[in-house]
Amino acid sequence: MTTVRVATFNLENFDETPAGQRPSLAERIALMRPQIQRLRADVACFQEVHGQERPGVPRALLALRDLLDGTNLAGASVLSTKPQDDDVYNERNLVVVTHLPVLARRQLRNDLVAAPIYRRLTAVPVDAQPVQIGVERPILHVELDLGASGHLHVINVHLKSKIPTPIPGQMIDNYTWRSADAWAEGVFVSSMKRMAQALEVRRLVDQILDADPTARIVVAGDFNATPDEVPVLAIRGNVEDTGNGDLAARILVPIEHSIPQSSRYTLFHQGRGEMLDHMLVTRNLLAHYRGSEIHNEVLHDESASFATDRKYPESDHAPVVATFDLP
């Protein structure tokens, strides 16, 4: 029997801080390293991990490695989304960290789903032709070797937030819109990006299952959507939605369903707990599923007045971890 703990954690803009600014990286690590230790993760999916630069060498995840020092993940394999070269992205890398042997790594962005094309109605000037609505964040797919227990496919995601996408000529400043319909169109454009990512994840899941119907798959990350919102439902593929019982073996199950409703949240927004960080698993993993945890005891509400990063250096998301006993 092999016990595997899989975790997902949005580290919230995890980066070094310019000299003299707070919170410093050391202040953040002091609060967040115990969170990593508590996970006791064999596989950790991180979101919003920024890269750091040093003269003469490729950009790397130096701050993350500092965070992992002194935890069970120190010295583990670190697999990240990347641009075309050997660097990592400057901001918002997806990262999978594990001591398990890595069989394959792949990232996707508009590989299985073409970027949406849309003519913005409120743009100034109005778009003469439809333009491509680019998706900023790739999907990271890692296949791991569990030895006698087989393989595990881990898909790390960070779907587009609900923050409206800027529309040309419609922003007075970074937070002020010229009109309500332009704001609404910005929300619509963001929803297109989020759904394009969700569809690509679902197509990747089906691609894996087409090749191996017995594949074990975990989709984890920050979905920027609650369990009953369309992006999550699109990835899950419930029979209630497809109407096709023959697809029952292909649904993905949210492990958070085994956590009491009163504790089922990973982010506070305006005083209300929301479940935005999910772990969805294929049904063949349920037989080996032993339970989940959401470490939200000290979660703060960053949308509240005066809730600055200086006061709350830790992440505004709570980690989620699930345990499986695999034969």
C-alpha positions in Angstrom: 0.0 0.0 0.0 1.3 3.4 -1.0 0.0 6.5 0.8 0.0 9.6 -1.4 -0.9 13.1 -0.2 -1.8 15.6 -3.0 -2.1 19.3 -2.2 -3.0 22.5 -4.0 -2.1 26.0 -2.8 -2.3 29.4 -4.4 0.7 31.2 -2.8 -0.6 34.6 -3.9 2.1 36.5 -5.8 5.0 34.7 -4.2 8.1 36.7 -4.9 11.1 38.5 -3.5 10.3 42.0 -2.3 12.4 45.1 -3.2 14.7 46.3 -0.4 12.8 48.3 2.2 9.4 47.2 1.2 7.1 45.0 3.3 6.2 42.3 3.6 9.7 40.9 2.9 10.2 37.5 1.6 11.6 36.4 5.0 8.4 37.7 6.7 6.2 35.7 4.2 8.3 32.5 4.6 8.1 32.7 8.4 4.3 32.4 8.2 4.0 30.2 5.1 6.7 27.5 5.6 4.7 26.0 8.5 1.8 25.7 6.1 3.9 23.8 3.7 5.2 21.5 6.5 1.6 20.8 7.6 0.7 19.6 4.1 3.1 16.7 4.3 2.5 16.5 0.5 3.9 13.9 -1.8 2.7 16.0 -4.7 2.1 19.8 -4.3 0.5 22.0 -7.0 1.3 25.6 -6.5 -0.1 28.7 -8.3 1.0 32.3 -8.5 4.7 31.5 -8.1 6.9 34.3 -9.5 10.4 33.9 -11.0 13.5 35.7 -9.8 16.4 37.0 -11.9 20.2 36.8 -11.2 22.9 38.2 -13.5 24.0 35.7 -16.2 21.6 32.9 -15.4 18.1 32.0 -16.5 15.2 33.3 -14.4 14.4 30.7 -11.7 12.0 29.9 -8.8 14.5 31.0 -6.1 11.9 32.3 -3.7 9.9 29.1 -3.9 13.0 27.0 -3.2 13.7 29.2 -0.1 10.1 28.5 1.1 10.5 24.7 0.6 13.8 24.6 2.6 13.2 22.8 5.9 10.1 21.0 4.6 9.6 17.5 3.3 9.7 19.0 -0.2 13.2 20.4 0.0 15.3 19.0 -2.8 12.3 17.6 -4.7 11.7 17.9 -8.4 10.3 21.3 -9.3 8.3 21.3 -12.6 7.0 24.7 -13.8 5.3 26.3 -16.7 7.8 28.0 -19.0 8.1 30.4 -21.9 9.9 29.2 -25.0 13.4 29.3 -23.5 14.8 27.8 -20.3 13.5 30.6 -18.0 10.4 30.4 -16.0 7.7 33.1 -16.4 8.3 36.3 -14.5 4.8 36.0 -12.9 2.2 33.4 -12.1 4.0 30.2 -12.8 2.2 26.9 -12.2 4.4 24.5 -10.3 4.3 20.9 -9.4 6.8 19.8 -6.7 7.3 16.1 -5.9 9.9 13.5 -4.9 8.0 10.9 -7.0 9.7 9.9 -10.3 8.5 12.1 -13.2 7.5 10.3 -16.4 6.4 13.3 -18.5 5.7 17.0 -18.4 3.6 19.0 -20.7 2.1 22.5 -20.8 -0.9 23.6 -22.9 -2.3 26.9 -23.9 -4.7 27.0 -26.8 -3.3 23.6 -27.9 -6.6 21.7 -27.7 -8.8 24.7 -27.9 -8.3 27.7 -30.3 -8.1 31.1 -28.7 -11.6 32.7 -28.8 -12.2 35.4 -31.5 -14.4 38.3 -30.5 -15.3 41.8 -31.8 -15.3 44.2 -28.8 -18.4 46.4 -29.0 -17.4 49.1 -26.5 -13.7 49.4 -27.5 -12.6 53.0 -28.5 -12.3 52.8 -31.5 -14.6 49.9 -32.0 -12.9 46.8 -33.4 -13.2 46.8 -37.2 -12.7 43.0 -37.1 -12.9 40.3 -34.4 -9.6 40.0 -32.4 -8.1 37.1 -30.7 -8.8 36.9 -27.0 -5.6 35.4 -25.7 -5.4 33.1 -22.7 -2.5 34.3 -20.5 -2.0 31.1 -18.3 -1.0 27.7 -19.5 -2.1 24.4 -18.0 0.6 22.1 -16.5 0.2 18.3 -16.9 2.7 16.0 -15.1 2.6 12.2 -15.2 4.2 10.5 -12.1 5.4 7.0 -11.4 3.9 5.4 -8.3 5.8 2.2 -8.8 3.7 -0.9 -8.3 0.6 1.4 -7.8 0.9 2.6 -11.4 0.9 6.1 -12.8 -0.8 9.3 -11.6 -1.7 12.2 -14.0 -1.6 15.6 -12.2 -3.1 18.6 -14.0 -2.3 22.0 -12.3 -4.6 24.9 -13.3 -5.2 28.5 -12.6 -8.2 29.7 -14.5 -8.7 33.4 -15.4 -10.1 35.5 -12.5 -13.4 37.3 -12.6 -11.6 40.6 -12.8 -12.8 42.2 -16.0 -10.4 42.3 -18.9 -9.5 46.0 -19.9 -11.3 47.3 -23.0 -9.3 49.8 -25.1 -10.3 53.4 -24.4 -12.7 52.4 -21.5 -10.4 52.7 -18.5 -10.0 56.0 -16.6 -7.4 54.3 -14.4 -6.6 50.7 -13.3 -9.8 50.5 -11.2 -12.3 53.0 -12.9 -14.4 52.3 -15.9 -15.9 54.9 -18.2 -19.2 53.0 -18.6 -21.1 50.1 -17.1 -21.6 48.3 -20.4 -17.8 48.5 -21.0 -17.2 46.9 -17.5 -19.8 44.2 -18.4 -18.0 43.5 -21.6 -14.7 43.2 -19.7 -16.3 40.6 -17.5 -17.6 38.8 -20.5 -14.2 38.7 -22.1 -12.7 37.3 -18.9 -15.4 34.6 -18.8 -14.4 33.6 -22.3 -10.8 33.2 -21.3 -11.8 31.2 -18.2 -14.1 28.9 -20.2 -11.5 28.4 -22.9 -9.1 27.1 -20.2 -11.8 24.9 -18.7 -12.6 23.4 -22.1 -9.0 22.7 -22.7 -8.6 21.0 -19.3 -11.7 18.8 -20.1 -10.4 17.9 -23.5 -7.0 17.0 -22.0 -8.7 14.7 -19.5 -10.6 13.0 -22.3 -7.5 12.7 -24.3 -5.8 10.9 -21.4 -8.8 8.6 -20.9 -9.0 7.9 -24.6 -5.4 6.6 -24.4 -6.0 4.7 -21.1 -9.5 4.3 -19.8 -8.1 3.3 -16.4 -5.9 6.4 -16.0 -5.9 8.0 -12.6 -6.2 11.8 -12.9 -6.2 14.7 -10.4 -7.0 18.2 -11.6 -6.0 20.7 -8.9 -5.6 24.4 -8.6 -7.3 27.8 -8.4 -10.4 27.6 -10.6 -11.6 31.1 -9.7 -15.1 29.5 -9.7 -17.3 27.9 -7.1 -18.3 24.2 -7.5 -21.6 25.0 -9.1 -20.3 27.5 -11.6 -19.9 26.6 -15.3 -16.1 26.3 -15.5 -16.0 23.7 -12.8 -19.0 21.9 -14.1 -17.5 21.8 -17.6 -14.4 20.1 -16.3 -16.3 17.7 -14.1 -18.5 16.4 -16.9 -21.4 15.2 -14.7 -23.9 12.7 -16.2 -26.6 15.1 -15.0 -25.2 17.6 -17.5 -24.2 15.3 -20.4 -27.3 13.1 -20.1 -25.2 10.2 -21.1 -24.7 7.3 -18.5 -22.1 5.7 -20.7 -19.8 8.6 -19.7 -20.1 7.9 -15.9 -16.5 6.5 -15.7 -15.2 9.8 -17.1 -16.6 12.2 -14.6 -14.3 14.1 -12.2 -15.4 14.2 -8.5 -14.6 17.2 -6.2 -13.0 15.8 -3.1 -14.3 18.8 -1.1 -17.7 17.1 -1.0 -16.4 15.0 2.0 -15.7 18.2 4.0 -18.5 19.7 6.1 -20.2 22.6 4.4 -19.3 25.0 7.2 -15.6 24.4 6.6 -15.8 24.2 2.8 -14.0 27.4 1.7 -10.6 28.5 0.6 -10.9 32.3 0.3 -12.9 35.0 2.1 -14.4 37.7 0.0 -16.4 40.5 1.6 -16.9 38.3 4.7 -18.2 35.3 2.8 -16.2 32.1 2.5 -15.9 30.8 -1.1 -14.6 27.5 -2.4 -12.4 28.5 -5.4 -9.5 26.1 -5.1 -10.5 22.5 -6.0 -9.2 19.0 -6.5 -11.2 16.9 -8.9 -10.4 13.2 -9.3 -11.4 10.4 -11.5 -13.8 7.9 -10.0 -11.2 5.1 -10.0 -9.4 7.1 -7.2 -12.4 7.2 -4.9 -11.9 3.6 -3.7 -8.5 4.7 -2.4 -9.5 8.1 -1.1 -9.1 8.5 2.6 -10.0 12.1 3.3 -9.4 15.8 2.7 -8.4 18.8 4.6 -8.7 22.6 4.0 -6.3 24.5 6.2 -8.4 27.7 6.5 -8.2 28.3 10.3 -6.3 31.5 10.0 -7.5 32.6 6.5 -8.0 36.4 6.3 -10.3 38.5 4.2 -8.1 40.6 1.8 -11.2 42.3 0.5 -11.8 44.0 3.8 -10.8 47.6 4.5 -7.1 48.0 5.5 -6.4 44.3 4.9 -3.0 44.9 3.2 -0.3 42.5 2.5 1.8 44.3 5.1 -0.6 43.2 7.7 -1.2 39.8 6.2 2.0 38.5 4.6 0.6 35.0 4.1 -1.5 33.9 1.1 -5.2 34.9 1.0 -6.0 31.3 -0.2 -6.1 28.2 2.0 -4.3 25.0 1.0 -6.3 21.9 0.1 -4.9 18.4 0.6 -6.2 14.9 -0.1 -4.9 11.5 1.0 -5.0 8.3 -1.1 -4.0 4.8 -0.1 -3.1 3.1 -3.4 -2.5 -0.7 -3.6 
